[in-house]
Amino acid sequence: MASRLGRLDAQHIWDNRSRAIEKAQQETANLARSLAPNAEDTIEAANANLVAFAQRPELDGAAPEKMYEHHKIMAVHTNATSGGG
């Protein structure tokens, strides 16, 4: 009798564990789906900024004073997007 109760208890524990794992997997999948659009938007924005920064010297010139201006713009943009001020 005690052996049977032990097996039932073990089965109950195993079933609870399985349900908890399934729930965690579903929640993880939901989180990944909800974060994917934000990640894509962030990558697209970063790519657009990199292209703009790369084209800036081509359009404005690469003289030292222009490069200093480009550096200041990049520093301001970096601080603004990283929360540094």
N, C-alpha and C positions, 0 to 999 in steps of 0.2 A: 504494500500500500504506500509506504513512504517513498519507495522507488518510483512508483507511478506519479505521485505528487511532484517529486523532483523533476521528472521528465516533463510534466505539464508546465511547471514553473520555468524550466529551461526553454521550452518551446515558446512560452509567452514572452520571455526576455528576447529570444531570437526574433520573434515577429515584430516586437516593438523596435528593435534595432533596425530591422529591414525597412519598416515604415519611416523611421527617422532618416535613414540614408536616402530613401526615395524622395522625401520631402526636401532634404538638403540639396539633392541633385536638381530638383525642379526649381528651387529658389535660386540656385546658382545659374541655371540656364536663363531664368527670367532676368536676373541682374545683368548677365552678359548681353542679352537682347536689348535691354534698356540703355546700356552704356555704349553700345556699338555706334549709334548715330552721333553721339557726342564725340567719340574718338575720331570718327570720320571727319566731322566738321573741324575739329582741332587740327588734324593733319592737313586738311585743305587750306585752312587759314595760315598755318605755318608755311606751307608750300607757296602760297600767294605772297606772303611777306618775304620769303627768301628770294623769290623771283624779282620782286620789286627792289629789294636791296641790291641784288646783283645787277639789275638794269640801271640803277641810279647813276653809277659812275660812267656808264656808257652814254647816258643822256646828258648829264651835267658836266662831264669831264672828270679827269682824274688828277687835276692839279692839287697840290698839297692843301690849299685852303678848302677846296671842295671836299677832299677826303676827310678833313677835319669836321666839316659840316655833316658828312655822311656818318662819321663816327658818333657825333653828338645825337643825331637822329636815332641811330641804332641803340645808343645807350638809354635814351628816353623811352624808346619803344620796349626795350628789354625790361626796364624797371617797371613800366606800366603793366606789362603782361605777366610779370613774375610776382607782382604784389610788392615790389620793392619801393614803391613811392610814386 
